Amino acid sequence: MYTENDLVRIAKRENNKKRNYLVVNPLQGKHIPVSPHKALEVFSQLAKLLEVYQDERILIVGFAETATAIGAKLAIELGADYIHTTREDMGDAACLYFSEEHSHATEQKLIRDDMDKVIHKIDRIIFAEDEITTGKTILNMIATMEKQYQGILDRVHFSVASLLNGMTQEAYEAYRQRNIGVHYLVKTQHTEYPFLADRAVNNGIYHGKNTAKSEFTASFEMGGLIDTRRMTEAQQYLSACERLWEDIRKSIPLAKYERILVLGTEEFMFPGLYVGKRLEEEGHFVRFHAATRSPICVSMESQYPLHDRYELDSLYGEGRNTFIYDIGACDAVLVLTDAPKAGAEREYSLLNAVRTKNEIVFLVRWSQK
């Protein structure tokens, strides 16, 4: 079983007055590079706690951006339907909107059109998170659903599953009164976290955005995308990720590289973890992490979790900054994204950041072509 020391590092948020600290999980595969096998094993251990619901029809709802891969793995393990929240533009799709109060980007949405199709069939909705502190985000989501589906949700049960749980006894009581199941791997106490964040020395390396024209070693567009921002049957999603892996193996000469860094982009994480795990199974040394919207302070202190920060243009939206931390040096880098093709200019800053440590960089864009 995991301990707080296994799953918790404290970082300082940049310019966030609502909460000055951020819990960074070294085994999650978001901010800190990690072995894909280790990250997926953590998610599997959480899934085991949900086997008490194995006789129910389950919908897993993952939370963007940090818990999208967690939710996908839970749904695969449980044979459930899966959808995750998003901050991306979903075109004409009708959405349910709710707030994540402590975040720097507070508005989240869930595709209402897809919920409409399954809400009458499911017994339980399980919300998947990396960390639950106050529990307010989940309650905001439930309130939004109850307003939209008055009467229909009377027969639907709710649960939450997270790697970390820092809820107070008062918060637990609010959940108990609502009969909301609470499952987690590690209980955390947040009393000292603000102090740990405040005392961090802000002397890390900040790399500005480099938008000079540059080219990937090779770029590929591969079809078969299943977008988990839309309602997804998890086993079909797993099969699609396996086909993506097979296409990558056939198209890119990765076998000749011993050390491989796999990078995801923002909400798009599980396919990179899956491909990374398959590479590990073939004998490669692999690390995975992903770009994020979260601006986090970096420090050269040895106990601080993040040391280098690279500012990037988002591949998903013009005029939006994202970040990636602690890029390592490997024999080759594989960038996996589902961002729509929108001109090479958006890719330059990411490529230039990776090229500070790596010469060979491949790009795979997973699309619905």
Backbone torsions as a table, in degrees:
resi	resn	phi	psi	omega
1	MET	NA	152.2	-176.6
2	TYR	-86.8	154.7	176.6
3	THR	-115.7	171.5	177.6
4	GLU	-60.4	-36.3	179.2
5	ASN	-65.5	-29.0	178.3
6	ASP	-70.9	-36.3	-166.5
7	LEU	-116.2	0.9	-173.8
8	VAL	-128.2	125.3	164.7
9	ARG	-132.1	144.2	-176.2
10	ILE	-106.1	124.7	176.1
11	ALA	-118.9	166.9	-178.7
12	LYS	-103.9	125.6	174.9
13	ARG	-69.9	149.4	177.9
14	GLU	-94.5	121.2	174.1
15	ASN	55.1	44.9	176.0
16	ASN	-120.9	104.9	-176.5
17	LYS	-80.2	-14.8	-179.2
18	LYS	-75.0	-37.6	178.6
19	ARG	-155.7	120.2	-171.1
20	ASN	-82.3	-13.2	-176.0
21	TYR	-115.0	160.2	174.3
22	LEU	-133.6	130.2	174.9
23	VAL	-82.5	117.6	180.0
24	VAL	-106.1	123.5	-176.1
25	ASN	-97.3	115.9	-176.6
26	PRO	-70.3	-11.6	-179.4
27	LEU	-109.5	6.2	-174.6
28	GLN	-86.2	-28.4	-178.4
29	GLY	82.1	34.5	175.9
30	LYS	-112.6	-72.3	-175.7
31	HIS	-90.0	-35.3	-174.9
32	ILE	-105.4	130.1	177.6
33	PRO	-58.0	137.5	-175.4
34	VAL	-146.2	155.0	170.1
35	SER	-62.8	124.4	179.2
36	PRO	-55.0	-37.8	178.8
37	HIS	-59.7	-42.8	-179.0
38	LYS	-65.7	-41.2	179.2
39	ALA	-63.5	-48.3	-177.7
40	LEU	-66.3	-29.9	177.2
41	GLU	-67.9	-38.6	175.2
42	VAL	-58.9	-46.0	-179.5
43	PHE	-63.6	-37.4	179.1
44	SER	-64.9	-37.6	178.0
45	GLN	-63.9	-36.6	175.3
46	LEU	-65.9	-40.1	179.9
47	ALA	-59.9	-34.3	-179.3
48	LYS	-62.1	-29.3	179.3
49	LEU	-70.7	-15.5	-176.8
50	LEU	-99.1	4.9	-179.5
51	GLU	-66.5	-13.8	175.9
52	VAL	-64.1	-16.1	-179.2
53	TYR	-104.3	16.8	-169.9
54	GLN	-64.5	-19.7	180.0
55	ASP	-91.6	3.1	-177.7
56	GLU	-104.3	156.5	171.8
57	ARG	-83.9	115.7	-168.9
58	ILE	-113.4	141.6	166.9
59	LEU	-116.3	123.7	173.5
60	ILE	-95.0	130.0	174.7
61	VAL	-114.6	110.5	177.2
62	GLY	-89.1	155.0	-178.6
63	PHE	-107.6	127.5	176.9
64	ALA	-77.5	149.0	-1.7
65	GLU	-101.8	-13.2	-169.0
66	THR	-79.0	-19.5	-174.1
67	ALA	-110.3	13.9	-177.9
68	THR	-64.8	-40.0	179.4
69	ALA	-73.0	-35.6	177.0
70	ILE	-60.0	-49.2	-179.7
71	GLY	-60.3	-41.3	179.6
72	ALA	-61.7	-44.3	-179.3
73	LYS	-65.8	-41.0	177.5
74	LEU	-60.5	-45.0	-178.7
75	ALA	-63.9	-40.3	178.5
76	ILE	-63.5	-44.9	-178.8
77	GLU	-65.8	-33.9	-176.1
78	LEU	-94.7	-5.6	-176.3
79	GLY	65.1	38.9	-173.5
80	ALA	-103.8	169.3	166.7
81	ASP	-78.0	156.1	-176.5
82	TYR	-143.0	140.9	170.4
83	ILE	-152.0	147.4	174.6
84	HIS	-123.5	155.7	177.1
85	THR	-68.5	166.2	-178.6
86	THR	-150.7	158.0	170.2
87	ARG	-111.8	4.5	-178.2
88	GLU	-83.8	159.4	175.8
89	ASP	-70.9	122.0	-177.7
90	MET	-107.4	26.1	174.9
91	GLY	64.9	-130.3	-176.2
92	ASP	-89.4	2.3	-177.6
93	ALA	-65.1	134.9	175.0
94	ALA	-73.1	139.2	-172.9
95	CYS	-129.5	157.3	166.6
96	LEU	-100.0	131.8	-176.8
97	TYR	-112.0	143.4	175.8
98	PHE	-154.2	171.7	-174.1
99	SER	-113.7	149.5	172.4
100	GLU	-117.7	96.8	-159.5
101	GLU	-64.9	-34.2	-174.5
102	HIS	-88.6	-6.6	-173.7
103	SER	-80.6	159.9	175.0
104	HIS	-75.1	-22.3	177.0
105	ALA	-124.3	95.2	-161.7
106	THR	-80.9	-28.4	-172.7
107	GLU	-83.7	129.4	174.6
108	GLN	-122.2	160.9	176.0
109	LYS	-146.1	156.4	179.6
110	LEU	-131.4	138.3	-174.8
111	ILE	-69.6	109.5	-178.0
112	ARG	-68.2	-36.0	179.6
113	ASP	-55.6	-40.6	-179.0
114	ASP	-75.5	-38.0	177.2
115	MET	-61.5	-38.1	-179.8
116	ASP	-56.9	-32.7	-174.3
117	LYS	-76.5	-23.7	-173.5
118	VAL	-118.2	-12.7	-170.5
119	ILE	-60.3	-27.5	-180.0
120	HIS	-79.5	-12.2	-171.5
121	LYS	-104.4	-17.2	-170.8
122	ILE	-94.6	151.7	177.3
123	ASP	-97.2	-30.5	-173.9
124	ARG	-149.0	137.1	171.3
125	ILE	-105.3	124.0	176.9
126	ILE	-111.9	120.4	178.2
127	PHE	-88.0	127.0	-177.9
128	ALA	-105.0	126.3	180.0
129	GLU	-135.8	158.8	171.0
130	ASP	-79.0	-36.5	-176.3
131	GLU	-148.8	136.0	171.8
132	ILE	-119.4	127.3	-179.9
133	THR	-111.9	-73.3	178.5
134	THR	-85.8	-24.6	-176.0
135	GLY	83.0	1.5	-174.8
136	LYS	-69.0	-34.8	-179.3
137	THR	-60.4	-44.7	179.3
138	ILE	-62.9	-44.1	179.9
139	LEU	-64.7	-35.9	175.6
140	ASN	-62.0	-41.1	179.9
141	MET	-66.4	-43.6	179.1
142	ILE	-62.9	-41.9	179.2
143	ALA	-61.8	-39.9	177.6
144	THR	-63.0	-43.3	178.8
145	MET	-64.9	-43.1	-178.2
146	GLU	-64.7	-34.5	177.3
147	LYS	-67.3	-39.1	-178.6
148	GLN	-75.1	-37.0	-172.9
149	TYR	-117.5	54.7	-178.5
150	GLN	-57.6	126.7	179.2
151	GLY	87.0	-37.7	-176.8
152	ILE	-68.1	-35.6	-176.0
153	LEU	-81.8	0.7	-179.9
154	ASP	-59.3	-29.5	-178.2
155	ARG	-97.3	-3.3	-177.5
156	VAL	-95.8	132.6	176.8
157	HIS	-96.3	155.9	179.5
158	PHE	-121.9	144.7	171.4
159	SER	-142.5	162.1	174.2
160	VAL	-128.1	144.3	178.3
161	ALA	-134.3	127.3	-178.1
162	SER	-144.3	154.2	175.2
163	LEU	-67.0	-40.4	-177.5
164	LEU	-123.7	146.5	177.5
165	ASN	-138.9	119.1	179.5
166	GLY	-117.6	24.0	-177.3
167	MET	-65.5	143.6	174.2
168	THR	-77.7	169.1	177.6
169	GLN	-62.9	-33.8	177.9
170	GLU	-64.8	-42.1	177.9
171	ALA	-65.4	-42.0	176.0
172	TYR	-56.6	-42.7	-177.5
173	GLU	-64.2	-38.5	177.4
174	ALA	-62.5	-38.7	177.8
175	TYR	-70.6	-40.7	-179.3
176	ARG	-62.4	-40.6	179.4
177	GLN	-64.8	-28.5	177.4
178	ARG	-89.5	-1.2	-178.1
179	ASN	60.0	40.0	177.6
180	ILE	-95.6	119.2	179.5
181	GLY	-70.6	140.9	-178.2
182	VAL	-123.5	122.7	-178.0
183	HIS	-132.2	138.9	-178.6
184	TYR	-160.1	164.3	177.4
185	LEU	-90.9	-40.8	-174.2
186	VAL	-135.8	132.2	174.4
187	LYS	-87.8	133.7	-179.1
188	THR	-120.1	150.9	173.6
189	GLN	-115.1	121.0	-170.5
190	HIS	-94.2	7.0	-173.1
191	THR	-56.3	-43.1	-175.1
192	GLU	-90.8	-8.0	-174.2
193	TYR	-61.7	-43.8	177.8
194	PRO	-60.2	-38.4	178.9
195	PHE	-66.1	-43.3	179.7
196	LEU	-62.4	-37.8	178.6
197	ALA	-68.8	-42.5	-177.1
198	ASP	-65.3	-33.7	-175.2
199	ARG	-84.6	-5.1	178.1
200	ALA	-65.2	135.6	179.1
201	VAL	-83.7	122.3	-174.5
202	ASN	-85.1	67.8	-175.7
203	ASN	-125.0	26.2	176.6
204	GLY	-74.6	-178.1	-177.8
205	ILE	-99.1	120.6	-179.9
206	TYR	-106.3	115.2	-180.0
207	HIS	-97.0	119.4	177.5
208	GLY	-69.1	167.7	-178.6
209	LYS	-69.1	126.0	177.8
210	ASN	-111.0	106.5	-175.4
211	THR	-105.3	20.9	176.8
212	ALA	-62.6	145.0	-178.8
213	LYS	-60.8	134.7	-178.0
214	SER	-154.0	162.5	-178.4
215	GLU	-130.3	139.4	173.8
216	PHE	-66.2	156.3	173.7
217	THR	-55.2	-42.1	172.8
218	ALA	-162.9	147.4	178.8
219	SER	-122.7	144.6	-177.6
220	PHE	-137.5	142.2	169.0
221	GLU	-113.5	122.0	-176.4
222	MET	-120.5	134.6	-175.7
223	GLY	-84.1	179.2	176.7
224	GLY	95.4	9.8	-179.0
225	LEU	-57.3	133.2	163.2
226	ILE	-112.0	119.2	-175.5
227	ASP	-91.1	112.5	-176.9
228	THR	-79.9	5.2	165.8
229	ARG	-73.0	-14.9	174.4
230	ARG	-108.6	158.6	-176.9
231	MET	-59.5	131.8	-171.5
232	THR	-136.0	138.8	169.7
233	GLU	-84.6	121.6	-165.5
234	ALA	-62.9	-37.3	-179.0
235	GLN	-67.7	-34.3	174.8
236	GLN	-65.5	-37.5	178.0
237	TYR	-64.8	-42.9	177.9
238	LEU	-60.5	-42.7	178.5
239	SER	-62.9	-38.7	178.4
240	ALA	-65.7	-38.4	177.7
241	CYS	-65.9	-36.5	177.0
242	GLU	-65.8	-40.4	176.9
243	ARG	-64.5	-38.5	176.0
244	LEU	-59.8	-44.9	178.4
245	TRP	-59.4	-44.6	179.9
246	GLU	-62.7	-39.7	178.5
247	ASP	-65.3	-40.3	178.8
248	ILE	-64.4	-44.6	-178.6
249	ARG	-62.5	-35.9	179.8
250	LYS	-75.3	-30.5	-170.7
251	SER	-96.2	-26.5	-173.1
252	ILE	-119.3	130.0	-177.4
253	PRO	-77.9	62.3	-176.2
254	LEU	-75.8	-18.8	-175.6
255	ALA	-58.7	-27.5	-176.3
256	LYS	-84.2	-2.5	-179.8
257	TYR	-106.6	124.7	-178.1
258	GLU	-76.8	-46.1	-175.6
259	ARG	-109.2	122.7	-174.7
260	ILE	-128.7	130.7	173.2
261	LEU	-102.1	125.7	176.6
262	VAL	-108.9	128.8	-178.5
263	LEU	-117.4	130.8	170.4
264	GLY	-97.7	173.9	-178.1
265	THR	-128.5	111.0	173.4
266	GLU	54.4	-112.6	-176.6
267	GLU	-76.0	-11.4	-173.5
268	PHE	-95.3	95.2	-172.6
269	MET	-126.7	-43.2	-171.9
270	PHE	-59.7	-44.0	179.4
271	PRO	-57.3	-37.4	177.8
272	GLY	-66.3	-40.7	176.4
273	LEU	-63.9	-40.5	-179.1
274	TYR	-66.0	-48.3	178.4
275	VAL	-61.9	-40.8	178.1
276	GLY	-61.1	-40.9	178.2
277	LYS	-64.6	-39.5	178.6
278	ARG	-65.4	-36.2	175.4
279	LEU	-65.4	-40.3	176.3
280	GLU	-60.4	-40.5	180.0
281	GLU	-63.9	-21.9	177.4
282	GLU	-93.3	7.6	172.1
283	GLY	100.3	4.3	179.9
284	HIS	-82.7	151.2	165.7
285	PHE	-83.8	120.8	-173.6
286	VAL	-129.7	140.9	168.9
287	ARG	-129.3	145.6	-179.4
288	PHE	-131.7	139.9	162.9
289	HIS	-158.1	-174.9	-170.2
290	ALA	-145.7	153.5	171.4
291	ALA	-66.5	154.0	-175.0
292	THR	-145.5	155.6	173.8
293	ARG	-76.8	-14.7	-170.1
294	SER	-76.0	118.6	173.1
295	PRO	-84.7	113.9	-174.6
296	ILE	-120.7	138.7	176.1
297	CYS	-68.5	148.3	177.9
298	VAL	-120.9	153.0	-175.3
299	SER	-143.5	150.1	177.2
300	MET	-87.1	-1.6	176.5
301	GLU	-61.0	136.5	-172.9
302	SER	-63.4	-33.4	-177.6
303	GLN	-83.8	-10.0	179.7
304	TYR	-78.5	140.9	-169.8
305	PRO	-76.3	-24.2	-173.1
306	LEU	-128.5	133.8	-172.0
307	HIS	-120.7	-32.9	179.8
308	ASP	-121.7	135.7	176.8
309	ARG	-125.1	131.4	178.7
310	TYR	-114.9	124.1	177.9
311	GLU	-88.9	134.9	-173.6
312	LEU	-132.0	158.2	162.8
313	ASP	-78.1	136.5	175.3
314	SER	-67.3	140.7	173.8
315	LEU	-75.1	-10.8	-171.8
316	TYR	-102.1	-25.3	-175.5
317	GLY	-151.1	133.8	-178.7
318	GLU	-68.0	137.6	176.9
319	GLY	81.0	11.2	-179.3
320	ARG	-112.8	131.0	178.7
321	ASN	-92.0	143.6	169.4
322	THR	-131.3	177.8	-174.3
323	PHE	-142.1	153.7	169.6
324	ILE	-138.8	146.7	-170.2
325	TYR	-120.5	143.4	169.3
326	ASP	50.9	57.6	175.4
327	ILE	-68.1	127.5	-179.4
328	GLY	-95.0	167.6	178.2
329	ALA	-95.8	123.7	179.2
330	CYS	-134.3	176.0	178.6
331	ASP	-74.3	-28.6	178.2
332	ALA	-156.2	152.9	177.8
333	VAL	-121.2	136.6	176.3
334	LEU	-118.8	111.1	176.9
335	VAL	-93.6	123.2	178.4
336	LEU	-114.0	128.2	-178.9
337	THR	-145.4	157.1	169.8
338	ASP	-114.8	15.6	179.3
339	ALA	-65.1	136.7	176.8
340	PRO	-60.4	148.7	178.3
341	LYS	-69.5	123.0	-174.7
342	ALA	-141.7	33.1	179.8
343	GLY	98.2	140.4	-175.3
344	ALA	-65.9	-21.5	-175.4
345	GLU	-57.8	-35.2	-179.7
346	ARG	-69.1	-20.0	-176.3
347	GLU	-89.1	-16.3	-171.5
348	TYR	-60.6	-45.8	-174.3
349	SER	-66.8	-38.3	176.6
350	LEU	-64.1	-47.5	-179.0
351	LEU	-62.5	-43.3	-179.6
352	ASN	-66.1	-34.7	176.0
353	ALA	-63.8	-48.4	-179.6
354	VAL	-63.2	-35.7	-177.0
355	ARG	-71.4	-10.3	174.2
356	THR	-65.2	-21.6	-178.6
357	LYS	-125.5	-13.2	-170.1
358	ASN	-138.9	136.2	-179.6
359	GLU	-89.6	-42.6	-174.7
360	ILE	-94.1	114.7	-176.5
361	VAL	-135.4	117.2	177.2
362	PHE	-103.3	145.6	175.9
363	LEU	-118.2	129.3	172.5
364	VAL	-121.1	120.0	175.5
365	ARG	-103.2	115.9	179.6
366	TRP	-88.3	122.3	-174.5
367	SER	-132.6	175.3	179.3
368	GLN	-96.4	16.4	-176.6
369	LYS	-59.4	NA	NA
